[in-house]
Amino acid sequence: MNMRELLLLYWDNAMEQEDWYPPILPALKDVTAEQALWKPQGEAANSIWENVQHLLYYKQRLLARLEGTPLSNEGIGNDETFLIHDSSQQAWETAQEQLKEVHTALR
């Protein structure tokens, strides 16, 4: 297996194909917006949705750089990459779909 094939294998494992850790899409499959927003009280932890937002932000930036397209949200701080502006079920489903789309586009 060459380096490209190995990288693609690991890329696929991260999203859809189970290996030694669970991939993200099956793990998110039946998670509701309410569940995705949950955080343990009194602890410094990000919710599932906040982590999805963070991944989405950086994958979108990487894709924009690779395609040579202008970057949106230039200069925001890392903490802002976790922000959720709409906590509806539809917004949660959209975030998951966007994560899948950008992951596929990067592949």
Order of alpha helices (4+ residues) and beta strands (2+ residues): alpha-alpha-alpha-alpha-alpha
